[in-house]
């Protein structure tokens, strides 16, 4: 996700920027999915860490989504 954001900042056009931000959001969404699929039922400390990472992925999705929407509205 971080690499997508860095690439977005080095984009060649607004369209390229939006595409890279959108890809970053999709990567965050996929990361959240894989985190949810990890079985941590018998390890409470791992479960707590997993939940924090899922929340962080959700926050990144929200941030990147807001950036994308703001770019769309600017045209």
C-alpha positions as CSV (number, residue, x, y, z in Angstrom):
1,X,0.0,0.0,0.0
2,X,2.8,2.4,0.8
3,X,4.5,1.7,-2.5
4,X,1.2,2.6,-4.3
5,X,1.0,5.9,-2.4
6,X,4.6,6.7,-3.3
7,X,3.9,5.9,-6.9
8,X,0.8,8.1,-6.8
9,X,2.9,11.0,-5.6
10,X,5.2,10.5,-8.6
11,X,2.4,10.1,-11.1
12,X,2.5,11.6,-14.5
13,X,-1.1,12.9,-14.6
14,X,-4.3,13.3,-12.5
15,X,-5.7,10.2,-14.1
16,X,-2.6,8.2,-13.2
17,X,-2.7,9.5,-9.6
18,X,-6.3,8.5,-9.2
19,X,-5.6,5.0,-10.6
20,X,-2.7,4.5,-8.2
21,X,-4.7,5.7,-5.2
22,X,-7.5,3.3,-6.2
23,X,-5.0,0.4,-6.4
24,X,-3.6,1.3,-3.0
25,X,-7.2,1.2,-1.6
26,X,-7.8,-2.2,-3.2
27,X,-4.5,-3.5,-1.7
28,X,-5.6,-2.3,1.8
29,X,-8.9,-4.1,1.3
30,X,-7.2,-7.3,0.3
31,X,-4.8,-7.0,3.3
32,X,-7.8,-6.7,5.6
33,X,-9.3,-9.8,4.0
34,X,-6.2,-11.9,4.6
35,X,-5.9,-10.6,8.1
36,X,-9.4,-11.7,8.9
37,X,-8.8,-15.2,7.5
38,X,-5.9,-15.8,9.9
39,X,-7.0,-18.2,12.6
40,X,-6.1,-16.7,16.0
41,X,-8.9,-18.1,18.1
42,X,-6.7,-19.9,20.6
43,X,-4.2,-17.0,21.0
44,X,-5.8,-13.9,22.5
45,X,-2.7,-11.8,22.2
46,X,-2.5,-12.6,18.5
47,X,-6.2,-11.9,18.1
48,X,-5.8,-8.5,19.6
49,X,-2.9,-7.7,17.3
50,X,-4.9,-9.0,14.3
51,X,-7.8,-6.7,15.2
52,X,-5.5,-3.7,15.5
53,X,-4.1,-4.4,12.0
54,X,-7.6,-4.9,10.5
55,X,-8.6,-1.5,12.0
56,X,-5.4,0.1,10.5
57,X,-6.2,-1.4,7.1
58,X,-9.7,0.0,7.3
59,X,-8.4,3.4,8.2
60,X,-6.0,3.3,5.2
61,X,-8.9,2.3,3.0
62,X,-10.9,5.3,4.4
63,X,-8.0,7.7,3.8
64,X,-7.3,6.5,0.3
65,X,-11.0,6.5,-0.5
66,X,-11.3,10.1,0.6
67,X,-8.3,11.2,-1.5
68,X,-9.8,9.4,-4.5
69,X,-13.2,11.1,-4.0
70,X,-11.5,14.5,-3.6
71,X,-9.6,14.1,-6.8
72,X,-12.8,13.1,-8.7
73,X,-14.6,16.2,-7.4
74,X,-11.8,18.5,-8.5
75,X,-12.5,18.0,-12.2
